[in-house]
């Protein structure tokens, strides 16, 4: 672990290598079921990376045999959900974590294996893209437990795969495996096993970190326009008119072109 990056909670691990900050959900005995402290920790670590030019990519993964089984329902014991909402005990820290992930200058990659259910799927969908394995199980089980989404599922899943397919998955709470997740548009690629997944994520992280970080940040901001509700004409105008003066390595990079 880098001395500069220390997890604020035992439920997360963090490591820095080759300009990549890896944040690992660390409750393997509970399939990395999500607790509020984990969201607070993710927020703190991503915020720290935001001001660290040595970090180019952030990877979010799970320890042990799964990415995450979703919310730790034990935390909710004795809590009386109202109108299908689990309440601020989770919603507030979760919203703050998603906000910093979406606004981070660094691309955030969800490296998903084993299982990715409900709240964990919502977390992964807030990342810039998802890589997985063919045998990983994905599902939105809100309706199964009499809950409604509050972490963005109705928006991010529908944007990823289309409203009709998103409705089918959420209404039925059915499980899909990694290959189908790729076909639907939930994940970018599904590798044969965890070793191949690690290799792919390392490769993509290296490719991203070798490029102009200022240009990558501009791309992340501009791709956000497609999710802002602007008309295509207004979005195209904004793409042209938005300025990114921090991009200052163009001449140097062009000079190296062969």
C-alpha positions in Angstrom: 0.0 0.0 0.0 1.3 3.5 -0.8 2.1 5.4 2.4 0.2 8.3 0.9 -3.0 6.3 0.7 -4.4 4.6 3.8 -7.9 3.3 4.0 -10.1 5.1 6.6 -11.9 1.8 7.3 -11.0 -1.9 7.7 -13.7 -2.6 5.2 -11.6 -1.2 2.4 -8.1 -1.8 1.1 -6.2 0.5 -1.1 -3.1 0.2 -3.2 -1.2 2.4 -5.7 0.8 0.9 -8.6 1.7 2.2 -12.0 -0.5 5.4 -11.6 -3.5 3.2 -10.7 -5.3 3.5 -7.3 -7.1 0.3 -6.6 -9.8 0.4 -3.9 -10.8 -3.1 -2.7 -14.1 -3.9 -0.9 -12.8 -5.9 2.0 -15.5 -8.0 3.6 -14.8 -11.3 1.8 -16.5 -13.4 4.5 -19.8 -11.5 3.8 -19.3 -11.3 0.0 -18.3 -7.7 0.5 -21.8 -6.7 1.5 -21.9 -2.9 1.6 -21.9 -0.8 4.8 -22.1 3.0 5.2 -18.5 3.2 6.3 -17.4 1.7 2.9 -19.1 4.6 1.0 -17.4 7.1 3.3 -14.1 5.5 2.6 -14.6 5.4 -1.1 -15.5 9.1 -1.1 -12.4 9.9 0.9 -10.0 7.9 -1.3 -11.4 9.2 -4.6 -11.3 12.7 -3.3 -7.7 12.3 -2.3 -6.8 11.0 -5.8 -8.5 13.9 -7.3 -5.8 16.2 -6.2 -2.9 13.8 -6.9 -1.6 14.1 -10.5 0.4 10.8 -10.0 -3.0 8.9 -10.1 -4.4 8.4 -13.6 -7.0 5.6 -13.1 -9.1 4.3 -10.2 -10.1 0.6 -10.0 -12.9 -0.6 -7.8 -12.9 -4.3 -7.0 -13.9 -6.8 -4.4 -11.8 -9.2 -2.2 -12.4 -12.9 -2.2 -15.0 -14.6 -4.4 -17.3 -11.7 -5.3 -17.4 -8.0 -6.1 -20.3 -7.4 -3.8 -23.6 -9.0 -2.8 -25.2 -5.6 -2.3 -26.3 -3.8 0.9 -25.6 -5.6 4.2 -29.2 -6.2 5.3 -27.9 -6.8 8.9 -27.3 -3.1 9.1 -31.0 -2.5 8.5 -32.2 -4.9 11.3 -34.4 -2.9 13.6 -34.8 -0.1 11.0 -38.2 0.5 9.6 -38.0 1.3 5.9 -40.6 3.9 4.8 -42.2 3.6 1.4 -39.5 1.2 0.2 -36.6 3.5 1.0 -33.8 2.2 3.2 -33.2 5.8 4.5 -30.3 8.1 5.1 -28.2 5.6 7.0 -27.2 4.4 3.5 -28.6 6.9 1.1 -26.6 9.9 2.2 -23.1 8.3 2.2 -24.0 6.4 -1.0 -25.0 9.6 -2.8 -21.8 11.4 -1.8 -19.7 8.4 -3.0 -21.5 8.3 -6.4 -21.2 12.0 -6.9 -17.4 12.0 -6.4 -17.0 8.9 -8.6 -19.0 10.6 -11.4 -17.2 13.9 -11.1 -13.7 12.5 -10.6 -11.2 13.6 -13.3 -9.9 10.0 -13.2 -11.7 7.2 -15.1 -13.1 4.8 -12.6 -13.2 1.1 -13.6 -15.4 -1.4 -11.9 -13.6 -4.8 -11.9 -16.5 -7.1 -11.2 -16.3 -10.8 -10.5 -18.4 -13.4 -8.8 -21.5 -11.5 -7.9 -22.8 -7.9 -8.4 -26.3 -7.4 -7.0 -28.6 -4.4 -6.5 -26.7 -1.7 -4.6 -23.4 -3.1 -5.8 -24.7 -3.0 -9.4 -25.8 0.6 -8.8 -22.2 1.4 -7.6 -20.7 -0.3 -10.6 -23.0 1.6 -13.0 -21.8 4.9 -11.7 -18.2 4.0 -12.7 -17.1 4.8 -16.2 -17.1 1.3 -17.4 -17.4 -2.3 -16.1 -15.2 -5.3 -16.9 -16.3 -8.7 -15.6 -16.0 -12.5 -16.0 -18.3 -14.8 -18.0 -19.6 -16.5 -14.8 -20.3 -13.4 -12.8 -23.9 -13.0 -11.7 -25.6 -9.6 -12.0 -29.1 -8.7 -10.8 -31.4 -5.9 -9.5 -33.3 -7.4 -6.6 -35.0 -4.2 -5.3 -38.5 -5.4 -6.2 -37.9 -8.9 -4.7 -37.5 -7.3 -1.2 -40.1 -4.6 -1.5 -37.6 -1.8 -2.1 -37.4 1.0 -4.7 -34.1 2.3 -6.0 -32.5 5.5 -4.5 -28.9 5.2 -5.7 -29.6 5.7 -9.4 -30.6 2.3 -10.8 -33.6 3.6 -12.7 -31.4 6.1 -14.5 -28.0 4.5 -15.0 -29.3 1.0 -15.9 -31.8 2.5 -18.5 -29.0 4.7 -19.9 -26.7 1.6 -20.2 -29.1 -0.9 -21.8 -32.3 1.0 -22.8 -35.5 1.5 -20.9 -37.3 -1.6 -22.0 -34.5 -4.0 -21.1 -33.9 -2.2 -17.8 -37.6 -2.6 -16.9 -37.5 -6.3 -17.6 -34.5 -6.8 -15.4 -35.8 -4.7 -12.5 -39.4 -5.9 -12.6 -38.4 -9.6 -12.8 -35.3 -9.4 -10.5 -33.8 -12.1 -12.8 -30.1 -12.9 -12.7 -27.9 -12.5 -15.8 -24.4 -13.9 -16.3 -21.4 -11.9 -17.6 -21.8 -12.8 -21.2 -25.4 -11.6 -21.3 -24.4 -8.5 -19.3 -22.0 -7.6 -22.1 -24.7 -8.2 -24.8 -27.2 -6.1 -22.9 -24.6 -3.3 -22.4 -24.1 -3.5 -18.6 -20.5 -4.5 -19.0 -17.8 -3.7 -21.6 -16.2 -7.2 -21.7 -16.4 -10.6 -19.9 -13.2 -12.5 -19.5 -13.0 -16.3 -19.0 -11.7 -16.1 -15.4 -10.4 -13.8 -12.7 -6.9 -14.0 -13.9 -7.9 -12.9 -17.4 -10.0 -10.1 -15.9 -7.0 -8.8 -13.9 -4.9 -8.8 -17.1 -7.5 -6.9 -19.1 -8.0 -4.2 -16.4 -4.2 -3.8 -16.1 -4.0 -3.4 -19.8 -6.7 -0.8 -20.1 -5.4 1.1 -17.1 -2.0 1.2 -18.7 -3.4 2.5 -22.0 -5.4 5.2 -20.2 -2.5 6.3 -18.0 -0.2 6.6 -21.0 -2.5 9.2 -22.6 -2.9 12.9 -21.9 -4.6 13.1 -18.5 -5.9 16.5 -19.2 -7.5 15.3 -22.5 -9.0 12.2 -20.7 -10.5 14.6 -18.1 -12.0 16.7 -20.9 -13.5 13.6 -22.5 -15.1 12.5 -19.2 -16.7 16.0 -18.9 -17.8 16.0 -22.5 -19.3 12.5 -22.4 -21.2 13.7 -19.4 -23.1 16.0 -21.8 -24.8 13.0 -23.3 -26.4 12.3 -19.9 -27.3 15.9 -19.1 -30.6 16.1 -20.9 -29.4 18.6 -23.5 -30.7 18.4 -27.1 -28.2 17.1 -29.6 -27.8 20.6 -31.0 -27.1 22.1 -27.6 -24.8 19.3 -26.7 -22.8 19.6 -29.9 -22.5 23.4 -29.3 -21.3 22.8 -25.8 -18.7 20.3 -26.9 -17.3 22.9 -29.3 -17.5 25.9 -26.9 -16.3 24.3 -23.6 -12.7 25.2 -22.9 -10.1 23.0 -21.2 -7.1 25.3 -20.8 -5.4 22.7 -18.6 -4.6 20.6 -21.8 -1.1 21.8 -22.4 0.8 18.8 -23.6 -0.5 18.7 -27.2 2.7 20.0 -28.9 4.9 17.7 -26.9 2.8 14.7 -27.8 2.5 15.6 -31.5 6.3 16.1 -31.6 6.7 12.5 -30.4 4.4 11.2 -33.2 6.2 8.9 -35.7 
